Amino acid sequence: MMRMENGGSHVGESVIELRDVRLDLAAGGGMVKILRGVDLRVAAGETVAVTGPSGSGKTSLLMVMAGLEAASSGQVRILGRDVTRMNEDGLARLRRGRIGVVFQGFHLVPTMTALENVRLPLELAGSPDARRKAEDSLERVGLGERLRHYPAQLSGGEQQRVALARAFADAPQVVLADEPTGNLDASTGSEVMRRMFALRREHGAALVLVTHDPGLAGQCDRNLVMRDGLLEPGPDGGP
């Protein structure tokens, strides 16, 4: 199986630790068990792919890791912090500059230029030289000539590259990516992922990638499969 060079050892401190994590959500007048006791450890600099059928809980798992969805029970530790004990302000502070998130749907602000979309989170985080960092990050994804373009003026691939620039602009330690090529054609998706892996290597960030694409999963250090709210070893046998 092909492996991407990760630029760092996997023996070391965990940046993500989930212990018996469960998530129950209300639906149709009852509670639905989305995550049913997930255990996971991701080391600094490691790349992990999570595959599995639609509705198995992959996106929910990522949202719990990002602190965007509260686990019903269990423990979620991100960068040494127990996020299950943190309020919204604490979660926001943890994410700023340390956790990058890339969504399938881009999530760009339509009334802001590419530069403004990348610069705003930096400014909210109080990051010094926000404009320079935003410009540099957009240059690195090949959009140096599109800084002043609005999302509607960009192709789908360009919009996702803006999202990549935003996620990596402040050198995060953890990047969570949810089907980042799901809305793109095969060629454009390959280019976006090439740039994502290059940025990840450059920053030494850990990456958790949710994908339906076995080719993308094969580029990660470890593959896991989500089935019915539980994680199982993938084709490489990784725990």
Biotite code that builds the C-alpha atoms (Angstrom):
import biotite.structure as struc

atoms = struc.array([
    struc.Atom([0.000, 0.000, 0.000], chain_id="A", res_id=1, res_name="MET", atom_name="CA", element="C"),
    struc.Atom([1.339, 3.430, -0.924], chain_id="A", res_id=2, res_name="MET", atom_name="CA", element="C"),
    struc.Atom([2.243, 5.712, 1.950], chain_id="A", res_id=3, res_name="ARG", atom_name="CA", element="C"),
    struc.Atom([2.709, 9.451, 1.935], chain_id="A", res_id=4, res_name="MET", atom_name="CA", element="C"),
    struc.Atom([5.897, 10.706, 3.569], chain_id="A", res_id=5, res_name="GLU", atom_name="CA", element="C"),
    struc.Atom([4.731, 12.112, 6.869], chain_id="A", res_id=6, res_name="ASN", atom_name="CA", element="C"),
    struc.Atom([7.786, 14.023, 7.981], chain_id="A", res_id=7, res_name="GLY", atom_name="CA", element="C"),
    struc.Atom([7.591, 12.835, 11.575], chain_id="A", res_id=8, res_name="GLY", atom_name="CA", element="C"),
    struc.Atom([7.611, 9.874, 13.911], chain_id="A", res_id=9, res_name="SER", atom_name="CA", element="C"),
    struc.Atom([4.377, 8.341, 15.067], chain_id="A", res_id=10, res_name="HIS", atom_name="CA", element="C"),
    struc.Atom([5.912, 7.369, 18.395], chain_id="A", res_id=11, res_name="VAL", atom_name="CA", element="C"),
    struc.Atom([5.179, 10.184, 20.760], chain_id="A", res_id=12, res_name="GLY", atom_name="CA", element="C"),
    struc.Atom([2.438, 12.144, 22.340], chain_id="A", res_id=13, res_name="GLU", atom_name="CA", element="C"),
    struc.Atom([-1.125, 11.795, 21.196], chain_id="A", res_id=14, res_name="SER", atom_name="CA", element="C"),
    struc.Atom([-2.799, 14.836, 19.709], chain_id="A", res_id=15, res_name="VAL", atom_name="CA", element="C"),
    struc.Atom([-6.198, 13.077, 19.615], chain_id="A", res_id=16, res_name="ILE", atom_name="CA", element="C"),
    struc.Atom([-7.487, 10.559, 22.173], chain_id="A", res_id=17, res_name="GLU", atom_name="CA", element="C"),
    struc.Atom([-11.029, 9.186, 22.239], chain_id="A", res_id=18, res_name="LEU", atom_name="CA", element="C"),
    struc.Atom([-12.089, 6.761, 24.947], chain_id="A", res_id=19, res_name="ARG", atom_name="CA", element="C"),
    struc.Atom([-15.442, 4.988, 24.766], chain_id="A", res_id=20, res_name="ASP", atom_name="CA", element="C"),
    struc.Atom([-16.990, 7.966, 22.982], chain_id="A", res_id=21, res_name="VAL", atom_name="CA", element="C"),
    struc.Atom([-20.723, 7.739, 22.411], chain_id="A", res_id=22, res_name="ARG", atom_name="CA", element="C"),
    struc.Atom([-23.067, 10.109, 20.625], chain_id="A", res_id=23, res_name="LEU", atom_name="CA", element="C"),
    struc.Atom([-26.858, 9.886, 20.804], chain_id="A", res_id=24, res_name="ASP", atom_name="CA", element="C"),
    struc.Atom([-28.994, 12.313, 18.820], chain_id="A", res_id=25, res_name="LEU", atom_name="CA", element="C"),
    struc.Atom([-32.733, 12.878, 18.829], chain_id="A", res_id=26, res_name="ALA", atom_name="CA", element="C"),
    struc.Atom([-34.498, 11.891, 15.608], chain_id="A", res_id=27, res_name="ALA", atom_name="CA", element="C"),
    struc.Atom([-38.088, 11.004, 14.793], chain_id="A", res_id=28, res_name="GLY", atom_name="CA", element="C"),
    struc.Atom([-39.244, 11.254, 18.378], chain_id="A", res_id=29, res_name="GLY", atom_name="CA", element="C"),
    struc.Atom([-36.522, 8.939, 19.709], chain_id="A", res_id=30, res_name="GLY", atom_name="CA", element="C"),
    struc.Atom([-32.775, 8.749, 20.280], chain_id="A", res_id=31, res_name="MET", atom_name="CA", element="C"),
    struc.Atom([-30.468, 7.383, 17.611], chain_id="A", res_id=32, res_name="VAL", atom_name="CA", element="C"),
    struc.Atom([-27.088, 5.935, 18.577], chain_id="A", res_id=33, res_name="LYS", atom_name="CA", element="C"),
    struc.Atom([-24.601, 7.573, 16.176], chain_id="A", res_id=34, res_name="ILE", atom_name="CA", element="C"),
    struc.Atom([-21.323, 6.626, 17.882], chain_id="A", res_id=35, res_name="LEU", atom_name="CA", element="C"),
    struc.Atom([-21.414, 3.496, 20.036], chain_id="A", res_id=36, res_name="ARG", atom_name="CA", element="C"),
    struc.Atom([-18.159, 3.425, 22.007], chain_id="A", res_id=37, res_name="GLY", atom_name="CA", element="C"),
    struc.Atom([-15.307, 4.722, 19.835], chain_id="A", res_id=38, res_name="VAL", atom_name="CA", element="C"),
    struc.Atom([-11.679, 4.415, 20.957], chain_id="A", res_id=39, res_name="ASP", atom_name="CA", element="C"),
    struc.Atom([-8.993, 6.157, 18.907], chain_id="A", res_id=40, res_name="LEU", atom_name="CA", element="C"),
    struc.Atom([-5.494, 7.507, 19.382], chain_id="A", res_id=41, res_name="ARG", atom_name="CA", element="C"),
    struc.Atom([-3.768, 9.704, 16.777], chain_id="A", res_id=42, res_name="VAL", atom_name="CA", element="C"),
    struc.Atom([-0.118, 10.621, 17.268], chain_id="A", res_id=43, res_name="ALA", atom_name="CA", element="C"),
    struc.Atom([1.507, 13.914, 16.350], chain_id="A", res_id=44, res_name="ALA", atom_name="CA", element="C"),
    struc.Atom([2.179, 14.028, 12.619], chain_id="A", res_id=45, res_name="GLY", atom_name="CA", element="C"),
    struc.Atom([0.176, 10.886, 11.846], chain_id="A", res_id=46, res_name="GLU", atom_name="CA", element="C"),
    struc.Atom([-2.286, 10.635, 8.954], chain_id="A", res_id=47, res_name="THR", atom_name="CA", element="C"),
    struc.Atom([-5.416, 8.530, 9.496], chain_id="A", res_id=48, res_name="VAL", atom_name="CA", element="C"),
    struc.Atom([-8.145, 7.792, 6.964], chain_id="A", res_id=49, res_name="ALA", atom_name="CA", element="C"),
    struc.Atom([-11.665, 6.877, 8.063], chain_id="A", res_id=50, res_name="VAL", atom_name="CA", element="C"),
    struc.Atom([-13.793, 5.151, 5.444], chain_id="A", res_id=51, res_name="THR", atom_name="CA", element="C"),
    struc.Atom([-17.154, 3.409, 5.637], chain_id="A", res_id=52, res_name="GLY", atom_name="CA", element="C"),
    struc.Atom([-20.695, 3.528, 4.279], chain_id="A", res_id=53, res_name="PRO", atom_name="CA", element="C"),
    struc.Atom([-22.827, 6.656, 4.350], chain_id="A", res_id=54, res_name="SER", atom_name="CA", element="C"),
    struc.Atom([-24.636, 7.091, 7.642], chain_id="A", res_id=55, res_name="GLY", atom_name="CA", element="C"),
    struc.Atom([-22.100, 5.059, 9.616], chain_id="A", res_id=56, res_name="SER", atom_name="CA", element="C"),
    struc.Atom([-21.028, 8.023, 11.764], chain_id="A", res_id=57, res_name="GLY", atom_name="CA", element="C"),
    struc.Atom([-17.868, 9.268, 10.026], chain_id="A", res_id=58, res_name="LYS", atom_name="CA", element="C"),
    struc.Atom([-18.789, 12.946, 9.868], chain_id="A", res_id=59, res_name="THR", atom_name="CA", element="C"),
    struc.Atom([-20.188, 12.877, 13.397], chain_id="A", res_id=60, res_name="SER", atom_name="CA", element="C"),
    struc.Atom([-16.892, 11.439, 14.607], chain_id="A", res_id=61, res_name="LEU", atom_name="CA", element="C"),
    struc.Atom([-15.027, 14.318, 12.995], chain_id="A", res_id=62, res_name="LEU", atom_name="CA", element="C"),
    struc.Atom([-17.409, 16.887, 14.471], chain_id="A", res_id=63, res_name="MET", atom_name="CA", element="C"),
    struc.Atom([-16.875, 15.443, 17.945], chain_id="A", res_id=64, res_name="VAL", atom_name="CA", element="C"),
    struc.Atom([-13.094, 15.683, 17.462], chain_id="A", res_id=65, res_name="MET", atom_name="CA", element="C"),
    struc.Atom([-13.437, 19.313, 16.387], chain_id="A", res_id=66, res_name="ALA", atom_name="CA", element="C"),
    struc.Atom([-15.585, 20.177, 19.384], chain_id="A", res_id=67, res_name="GLY", atom_name="CA", element="C"),
    struc.Atom([-18.446, 21.084, 17.061], chain_id="A", res_id=68, res_name="LEU", atom_name="CA", element="C"),
    struc.Atom([-20.629, 18.279, 18.433], chain_id="A", res_id=69, res_name="GLU", atom_name="CA", element="C"),
    struc.Atom([-20.649, 17.307, 22.118], chain_id="A", res_id=70, res_name="ALA", atom_name="CA", element="C"),
    struc.Atom([-20.202, 13.616, 22.900], chain_id="A", res_id=71, res_name="ALA", atom_name="CA", element="C"),
    struc.Atom([-23.006, 12.077, 24.961], chain_id="A", res_id=72, res_name="SER", atom_name="CA", element="C"),
    struc.Atom([-20.448, 10.181, 27.062], chain_id="A", res_id=73, res_name="SER", atom_name="CA", element="C"),
    struc.Atom([-16.811, 9.130, 27.054], chain_id="A", res_id=74, res_name="GLY", atom_name="CA", element="C"),
    struc.Atom([-13.697, 11.263, 26.919], chain_id="A", res_id=75, res_name="GLN", atom_name="CA", element="C"),
    struc.Atom([-12.340, 13.350, 24.034], chain_id="A", res_id=76, res_name="VAL", atom_name="CA", element="C"),
    struc.Atom([-8.851, 14.785, 24.493], chain_id="A", res_id=77, res_name="ARG", atom_name="CA", element="C"),
    struc.Atom([-7.448, 17.053, 21.783], chain_id="A", res_id=78, res_name="ILE", atom_name="CA", element="C"),
    struc.Atom([-3.905, 18.401, 22.156], chain_id="A", res_id=79, res_name="LEU", atom_name="CA", element="C"),
    struc.Atom([-3.917, 17.309, 25.773], chain_id="A", res_id=80, res_name="GLY", atom_name="CA", element="C"),
    struc.Atom([-7.165, 19.092, 26.635], chain_id="A", res_id=81, res_name="ARG", atom_name="CA", element="C"),
    struc.Atom([-10.362, 17.318, 27.690], chain_id="A", res_id=82, res_name="ASP", atom_name="CA", element="C"),
    struc.Atom([-12.885, 18.951, 25.360], chain_id="A", res_id=83, res_name="VAL", atom_name="CA", element="C"),
    struc.Atom([-15.819, 17.224, 27.062], chain_id="A", res_id=84, res_name="THR", atom_name="CA", element="C"),
    struc.Atom([-15.282, 19.581, 30.013], chain_id="A", res_id=85, res_name="ARG", atom_name="CA", element="C"),
    struc.Atom([-14.920, 22.775, 27.980], chain_id="A", res_id=86, res_name="MET", atom_name="CA", element="C"),
    struc.Atom([-17.542, 25.438, 27.247], chain_id="A", res_id=87, res_name="ASN", atom_name="CA", element="C"),
    struc.Atom([-18.053, 27.029, 23.821], chain_id="A", res_id=88, res_name="GLU", atom_name="CA", element="C"),
    struc.Atom([-15.548, 29.826, 24.483], chain_id="A", res_id=89, res_name="ASP", atom_name="CA", element="C"),
    struc.Atom([-12.926, 27.342, 25.582], chain_id="A", res_id=90, res_name="GLY", atom_name="CA", element="C"),
    struc.Atom([-13.531, 25.176, 22.525], chain_id="A", res_id=91, res_name="LEU", atom_name="CA", element="C"),
    struc.Atom([-13.243, 28.189, 20.224], chain_id="A", res_id=92, res_name="ALA", atom_name="CA", element="C"),
    struc.Atom([-9.934, 29.175, 21.839], chain_id="A", res_id=93, res_name="ARG", atom_name="CA", element="C"),
    struc.Atom([-8.615, 25.636, 21.444], chain_id="A", res_id=94, res_name="LEU", atom_name="CA", element="C"),
    struc.Atom([-9.505, 25.527, 17.743], chain_id="A", res_id=95, res_name="ARG", atom_name="CA", element="C"),
    struc.Atom([-8.013, 28.904, 16.869], chain_id="A", res_id=96, res_name="ARG", atom_name="CA", element="C"),
    struc.Atom([-4.626, 28.410, 15.291], chain_id="A", res_id=97, res_name="GLY", atom_name="CA", element="C"),
    struc.Atom([-4.327, 24.811, 16.474], chain_id="A", res_id=98, res_name="ARG", atom_name="CA", element="C"),
    struc.Atom([-7.054, 22.847, 14.685], chain_id="A", res_id=99, res_name="ILE", atom_name="CA", element="C"),
    struc.Atom([-7.843, 23.252, 10.999], chain_id="A", res_id=100, res_name="GLY", atom_name="CA", element="C"),
    struc.Atom([-11.115, 21.925, 9.591], chain_id="A", res_id=101, res_name="VAL", atom_name="CA", element="C"),
    struc.Atom([-11.879, 21.344, 5.902], chain_id="A", res_id=102, res_name="VAL", atom_name="CA", element="C"),
    struc.Atom([-15.491, 20.625, 4.935], chain_id="A", res_id=103, res_name="PHE", atom_name="CA", element="C"),
    struc.Atom([-16.915, 19.044, 1.804], chain_id="A", res_id=104, res_name="GLN", atom_name="CA", element="C"),
    struc.Atom([-19.030, 22.162, 1.167], chain_id="A", res_id=105, res_name="GLY", atom_name="CA", element="C"),
    struc.Atom([-16.178, 24.725, 1.419], chain_id="A", res_id=106, res_name="PHE", atom_name="CA", element="C"),
    struc.Atom([-18.039, 26.950, 3.979], chain_id="A", res_id=107, res_name="HIS", atom_name="CA", element="C"),
    struc.Atom([-16.687, 30.212, 2.576], chain_id="A", res_id=108, res_name="LEU", atom_name="CA", element="C"),
    struc.Atom([-18.357, 33.548, 3.336], chain_id="A", res_id=109, res_name="VAL", atom_name="CA", element="C"),
    struc.Atom([-19.849, 34.579, -0.042], chain_id="A", res_id=110, res_name="PRO", atom_name="CA", element="C"),
    struc.Atom([-19.543, 38.331, 0.606], chain_id="A", res_id=111, res_name="THR", atom_name="CA", element="C"),
    struc.Atom([-15.825, 38.090, 1.377], chain_id="A", res_id=112, res_name="MET", atom_name="CA", element="C"),
    struc.Atom([-12.905, 37.752, -1.020], chain_id="A", res_id=113, res_name="THR", atom_name="CA", element="C"),
    struc.Atom([-10.575, 34.778, -0.899], chain_id="A", res_id=114, res_name="ALA", atom_name="CA", element="C"),
    struc.Atom([-8.100, 36.866, 1.074], chain_id="A", res_id=115, res_name="LEU", atom_name="CA", element="C"),
    struc.Atom([-10.748, 38.003, 3.551], chain_id="A", res_id=116, res_name="GLU", atom_name="CA", element="C"),
    struc.Atom([-12.021, 34.434, 4.036], chain_id="A", res_id=117, res_name="ASN", atom_name="CA", element="C"),
    struc.Atom([-8.538, 33.299, 5.046], chain_id="A", res_id=118, res_name="VAL", atom_name="CA", element="C"),
    struc.Atom([-7.586, 36.431, 6.987], chain_id="A", res_id=119, res_name="ARG", atom_name="CA", element="C"),
    struc.Atom([-10.721, 36.702, 9.168], chain_id="A", res_id=120, res_name="LEU", atom_name="CA", element="C"),
    struc.Atom([-10.109, 33.576, 11.324], chain_id="A", res_id=121, res_name="PRO", atom_name="CA", element="C"),
    struc.Atom([-6.509, 34.694, 11.842], chain_id="A", res_id=122, res_name="LEU", atom_name="CA", element="C"),
    struc.Atom([-7.650, 38.095, 13.026], chain_id="A", res_id=123, res_name="GLU", atom_name="CA", element="C"),
    struc.Atom([-10.270, 36.565, 15.329], chain_id="A", res_id=124, res_name="LEU", atom_name="CA", element="C"),
    struc.Atom([-7.529, 34.403, 16.834], chain_id="A", res_id=125, res_name="ALA", atom_name="CA", element="C"),
    struc.Atom([-5.341, 37.457, 17.407], chain_id="A", res_id=126, res_name="GLY", atom_name="CA", element="C"),
    struc.Atom([-2.662, 36.031, 15.144], chain_id="A", res_id=127, res_name="SER", atom_name="CA", element="C"),
    struc.Atom([0.077, 38.544, 14.293], chain_id="A", res_id=128, res_name="PRO", atom_name="CA", element="C"),
    struc.Atom([0.606, 39.457, 10.634], chain_id="A", res_id=129, res_name="ASP", atom_name="CA", element="C"),
    struc.Atom([-2.793, 38.040, 9.680], chain_id="A", res_id=130, res_name="ALA", atom_name="CA", element="C"),
    struc.Atom([-2.797, 39.582, 6.208], chain_id="A", res_id=131, res_name="ARG", atom_name="CA", element="C"),
    struc.Atom([0.703, 38.341, 5.386], chain_id="A", res_id=132, res_name="ARG", atom_name="CA", element="C"),
    struc.Atom([-0.111, 34.832, 6.605], chain_id="A", res_id=133, res_name="LYS", atom_name="CA", element="C"),
    struc.Atom([-3.338, 34.785, 4.583], chain_id="A", res_id=134, res_name="ALA", atom_name="CA", element="C"),
    struc.Atom([-1.591, 35.943, 1.427], chain_id="A", res_id=135, res_name="GLU", atom_name="CA", element="C"),
    struc.Atom([1.215, 33.424, 1.903], chain_id="A", res_id=136, res_name="ASP", atom_name="CA", element="C"),
    struc.Atom([-1.220, 30.573, 2.505], chain_id="A", res_id=137, res_name="SER", atom_name="CA", element="C"),
    struc.Atom([-3.175, 31.410, -0.644], chain_id="A", res_id=138, res_name="LEU", atom_name="CA", element="C"),
    struc.Atom([0.075, 31.587, -2.608], chain_id="A", res_id=139, res_name="GLU", atom_name="CA", element="C"),
    struc.Atom([0.955, 28.096, -1.397], chain_id="A", res_id=140, res_name="ARG", atom_name="CA", element="C"),
    struc.Atom([-2.268, 26.657, -2.821], chain_id="A", res_id=141, res_name="VAL", atom_name="CA", element="C"),
    struc.Atom([-1.724, 28.413, -6.154], chain_id="A", res_id=142, res_name="GLY", atom_name="CA", element="C"),
    struc.Atom([-4.203, 31.260, -5.703], chain_id="A", res_id=143, res_name="LEU", atom_name="CA", element="C"),
    struc.Atom([-1.852, 34.193, -5.440], chain_id="A", res_id=144, res_name="GLY", atom_name="CA", element="C"),
    struc.Atom([-3.572, 35.823, -8.420], chain_id="A", res_id=145, res_name="GLU", atom_name="CA", element="C"),
    struc.Atom([-7.081, 35.290, -7.032], chain_id="A", res_id=146, res_name="ARG", atom_name="CA", element="C"),
    struc.Atom([-6.827, 37.053, -3.674], chain_id="A", res_id=147, res_name="LEU", atom_name="CA", element="C"),
    struc.Atom([-9.564, 39.582, -4.454], chain_id="A", res_id=148, res_name="ARG", atom_name="CA", element="C"),
    struc.Atom([-11.993, 37.190, -6.088], chain_id="A", res_id=149, res_name="HIS", atom_name="CA", element="C"),
    struc.Atom([-15.242, 36.260, -4.357], chain_id="A", res_id=150, res_name="TYR", atom_name="CA", element="C"),
    struc.Atom([-16.343, 32.614, -3.991], chain_id="A", res_id=151, res_name="PRO", atom_name="CA", element="C"),
    struc.Atom([-18.899, 32.974, -6.819], chain_id="A", res_id=152, res_name="ALA", atom_name="CA", element="C"),
    struc.Atom([-16.017, 33.988, -9.114], chain_id="A", res_id=153, res_name="GLN", atom_name="CA", element="C"),
    struc.Atom([-14.035, 30.848, -8.282], chain_id="A", res_id=154, res_name="LEU", atom_name="CA", element="C"),
    struc.Atom([-14.412, 27.269, -9.496], chain_id="A", res_id=155, res_name="SER", atom_name="CA", element="C"),
    struc.Atom([-15.247, 24.492, -7.024], chain_id="A", res_id=156, res_name="GLY", atom_name="CA", element="C"),
    struc.Atom([-11.615, 23.408, -6.911], chain_id="A", res_id=157, res_name="GLY", atom_name="CA", element="C"),
    struc.Atom([-10.459, 26.964, -6.291], chain_id="A", res_id=158, res_name="GLU", atom_name="CA", element="C"),
    struc.Atom([-12.999, 27.388, -3.498], chain_id="A", res_id=159, res_name="GLN", atom_name="CA", element="C"),
    struc.Atom([-11.738, 24.221, -1.830], chain_id="A", res_id=160, res_name="GLN", atom_name="CA", element="C"),
    struc.Atom([-8.169, 25.494, -2.159], chain_id="A", res_id=161, res_name="ARG", atom_name="CA", element="C"),
    struc.Atom([-9.259, 28.677, -0.363], chain_id="A", res_id=162, res_name="VAL", atom_name="CA", element="C"),
    struc.Atom([-10.663, 26.419, 2.355], chain_id="A", res_id=163, res_name="ALA", atom_name="CA", element="C"),
    struc.Atom([-7.308, 24.606, 2.510], chain_id="A", res_id=164, res_name="LEU", atom_name="CA", element="C"),
    struc.Atom([-5.462, 27.908, 2.768], chain_id="A", res_id=165, res_name="ALA", atom_name="CA", element="C"),
    struc.Atom([-7.759, 28.927, 5.617], chain_id="A", res_id=166, res_name="ARG", atom_name="CA", element="C"),
    struc.Atom([-7.257, 25.621, 7.461], chain_id="A", res_id=167, res_name="ALA", atom_name="CA", element="C"),
    struc.Atom([-3.451, 25.715, 7.229], chain_id="A", res_id=168, res_name="PHE", atom_name="CA", element="C"),
    struc.Atom([-2.818, 29.467, 7.473], chain_id="A", res_id=169, res_name="ALA", atom_name="CA", element="C"),
    struc.Atom([-1.842, 29.460, 11.156], chain_id="A", res_id=170, res_name="ASP", atom_name="CA", element="C"),
    struc.Atom([0.209, 26.220, 11.108], chain_id="A", res_id=171, res_name="ALA", atom_name="CA", element="C"),
    struc.Atom([-2.291, 23.985, 12.972], chain_id="A", res_id=172, res_name="PRO", atom_name="CA", element="C"),
    struc.Atom([-1.205, 20.873, 14.850], chain_id="A", res_id=173, res_name="GLN", atom_name="CA", element="C"),
    struc.Atom([-4.324, 18.935, 13.826], chain_id="A", res_id=174, res_name="VAL", atom_name="CA", element="C"),
    struc.Atom([-6.311, 19.034, 10.572], chain_id="A", res_id=175, res_name="VAL", atom_name="CA", element="C"),
    struc.Atom([-9.707, 17.364, 10.244], chain_id="A", res_id=176, res_name="LEU", atom_name="CA", element="C"),
    struc.Atom([-10.985, 16.919, 6.674], chain_id="A", res_id=177, res_name="ALA", atom_name="CA", element="C"),
    struc.Atom([-14.506, 15.724, 5.850], chain_id="A", res_id=178, res_name="ASP", atom_name="CA", element="C"),
    struc.Atom([-14.813, 14.421, 2.269], chain_id="A", res_id=179, res_name="GLU", atom_name="CA", element="C"),
    struc.Atom([-12.750, 17.356, 0.919], chain_id="A", res_id=180, res_name="PRO", atom_name="CA", element="C"),
    struc.Atom([-13.078, 16.100, -2.671], chain_id="A", res_id=181, res_name="THR", atom_name="CA", element="C"),
    struc.Atom([-16.743, 15.087, -2.440], chain_id="A", res_id=182, res_name="GLY", atom_name="CA", element="C"),
    struc.Atom([-17.995, 18.018, -4.548], chain_id="A", res_id=183, res_name="ASN", atom_name="CA", element="C"),
    struc.Atom([-15.141, 17.943, -7.068], chain_id="A", res_id=184, res_name="LEU", atom_name="CA", element="C"),
    struc.Atom([-14.430, 16.006, -10.243], chain_id="A", res_id=185, res_name="ASP", atom_name="CA", element="C"),
    struc.Atom([-11.646, 13.410, -10.138], chain_id="A", res_id=186, res_name="ALA", atom_name="CA", element="C"),
    struc.Atom([-8.914, 15.584, -11.675], chain_id="A", res_id=187, res_name="SER", atom_name="CA", element="C"),
    struc.Atom([-9.678, 18.627, -9.529], chain_id="A", res_id=188, res_name="THR", atom_name="CA", element="C"),
    struc.Atom([-9.999, 16.454, -6.441], chain_id="A", res_id=189, res_name="GLY", atom_name="CA", element="C"),
    struc.Atom([-6.574, 14.917, -7.051], chain_id="A", res_id=190, res_name="SER", atom_name="CA", element="C"),
    struc.Atom([-5.014, 18.365, -7.306], chain_id="A", res_id=191, res_name="GLU", atom_name="CA", element="C"),
    struc.Atom([-6.683, 19.530, -4.085], chain_id="A", res_id=192, res_name="VAL", atom_name="CA", element="C"),
    struc.Atom([-5.487, 16.446, -2.213], chain_id="A", res_id=193, res_name="MET", atom_name="CA", element="C"),
    struc.Atom([-1.960, 16.790, -3.574], chain_id="A", res_id=194, res_name="ARG", atom_name="CA", element="C"),
    struc.Atom([-1.848, 20.262, -2.117], chain_id="A", res_id=195, res_name="ARG", atom_name="CA", element="C"),
    struc.Atom([-3.427, 19.134, 1.165], chain_id="A", res_id=196, res_name="MET", atom_name="CA", element="C"),
    struc.Atom([-0.831, 16.418, 1.743], chain_id="A", res_id=197, res_name="PHE", atom_name="CA", element="C"),
    struc.Atom([1.973, 18.819, 0.794], chain_id="A", res_id=198, res_name="ALA", atom_name="CA", element="C"),
    struc.Atom([0.739, 21.406, 3.308], chain_id="A", res_id=199, res_name="LEU", atom_name="CA", element="C"),
    struc.Atom([0.327, 18.733, 5.964], chain_id="A", res_id=200, res_name="ARG", atom_name="CA", element="C"),
    struc.Atom([3.916, 17.559, 5.496], chain_id="A", res_id=201, res_name="ARG", atom_name="CA", element="C"),
    struc.Atom([5.200, 21.121, 5.557], chain_id="A", res_id=202, res_name="GLU", atom_name="CA", element="C"),
    struc.Atom([3.477, 21.901, 8.865], chain_id="A", res_id=203, res_name="HIS", atom_name="CA", element="C"),
    struc.Atom([3.921, 18.445, 10.414], chain_id="A", res_id=204, res_name="GLY", atom_name="CA", element="C"),
    struc.Atom([0.224, 18.380, 11.298], chain_id="A", res_id=205, res_name="ALA", atom_name="CA", element="C"),
    struc.Atom([-1.733, 15.280, 12.187], chain_id="A", res_id=206, res_name="ALA", atom_name="CA", element="C"),
    struc.Atom([-4.502, 14.631, 9.672], chain_id="A", res_id=207, res_name="LEU", atom_name="CA", element="C"),
    struc.Atom([-7.765, 12.734, 10.096], chain_id="A", res_id=208, res_name="VAL", atom_name="CA", element="C"),
    struc.Atom([-9.368, 12.323, 6.677], chain_id="A", res_id=209, res_name="LEU", atom_name="CA", element="C"),
    struc.Atom([-12.935, 11.098, 6.171], chain_id="A", res_id=210, res_name="VAL", atom_name="CA", element="C"),
    struc.Atom([-13.280, 9.810, 2.619], chain_id="A", res_id=211, res_name="THR", atom_name="CA", element="C"),
    struc.Atom([-15.114, 7.347, 0.385], chain_id="A", res_id=212, res_name="HIS", atom_name="CA", element="C"),
    struc.Atom([-12.098, 7.202, -1.939], chain_id="A", res_id=213, res_name="ASP", atom_name="CA", element="C"),
    struc.Atom([-9.870, 4.145, -1.309], chain_id="A", res_id=214, res_name="PRO", atom_name="CA", element="C"),
    struc.Atom([-7.100, 5.806, -3.297], chain_id="A", res_id=215, res_name="GLY", atom_name="CA", element="C"),
    struc.Atom([-6.993, 8.730, -0.882], chain_id="A", res_id=216, res_name="LEU", atom_name="CA", element="C"),
    struc.Atom([-7.242, 6.425, 2.104], chain_id="A", res_id=217, res_name="ALA", atom_name="CA", element="C"),
    struc.Atom([-4.267, 4.502, 0.777], chain_id="A", res_id=218, res_name="GLY", atom_name="CA", element="C"),
    struc.Atom([-2.122, 7.625, 0.960], chain_id="A", res_id=219, res_name="GLN", atom_name="CA", element="C"),
    struc.Atom([-2.543, 7.784, 4.747], chain_id="A", res_id=220, res_name="CYS", atom_name="CA", element="C"),
    struc.Atom([-0.419, 6.014, 7.341], chain_id="A", res_id=221, res_name="ASP", atom_name="CA", element="C"),
    struc.Atom([-3.376, 4.163, 8.809], chain_id="A", res_id=222, res_name="ARG", atom_name="CA", element="C"),
    struc.Atom([-6.819, 3.170, 7.562], chain_id="A", res_id=223, res_name="ASN", atom_name="CA", element="C"),
    struc.Atom([-9.871, 2.675, 9.776], chain_id="A", res_id=224, res_name="LEU", atom_name="CA", element="C"),
    struc.Atom([-13.418, 1.719, 8.822], chain_id="A", res_id=225, res_name="VAL", atom_name="CA", element="C"),
    struc.Atom([-16.550, 3.077, 10.508], chain_id="A", res_id=226, res_name="MET", atom_name="CA", element="C"),
    struc.Atom([-19.462, 0.654, 10.652], chain_id="A", res_id=227, res_name="ARG", atom_name="CA", element="C"),
    struc.Atom([-22.627, 1.261, 12.655], chain_id="A", res_id=228, res_name="ASP", atom_name="CA", element="C"),
    struc.Atom([-20.964, 3.800, 14.914], chain_id="A", res_id=229, res_name="GLY", atom_name="CA", element="C"),
    struc.Atom([-17.859, 1.720, 15.681], chain_id="A", res_id=230, res_name="LEU", atom_name="CA", element="C"),
    struc.Atom([-14.306, 1.919, 14.332], chain_id="A", res_id=231, res_name="LEU", atom_name="CA", element="C"),
    struc.Atom([-12.706, -1.197, 12.922], chain_id="A", res_id=232, res_name="GLU", atom_name="CA", element="C"),
    struc.Atom([-9.207, -1.863, 11.550], chain_id="A", res_id=233, res_name="PRO", atom_name="CA", element="C"),
    struc.Atom([-8.879, -1.064, 7.871], chain_id="A", res_id=234, res_name="GLY", atom_name="CA", element="C"),
    struc.Atom([-7.163, -3.069, 5.120], chain_id="A", res_id=235, res_name="PRO", atom_name="CA", element="C"),
    struc.Atom([-3.734, -2.339, 6.596], chain_id="A", res_id=236, res_name="ASP", atom_name="CA", element="C"),
    struc.Atom([-4.757, -3.911, 9.913], chain_id="A", res_id=237, res_name="GLY", atom_name="CA", element="C"),
    struc.Atom([-4.071, -0.731, 11.889], chain_id="A", res_id=238, res_name="GLY", atom_name="CA", element="C"),
    struc.Atom([-5.862, -0.457, 15.224], chain_id="A", res_id=239, res_name="PRO", atom_name="CA", element="C"),
])
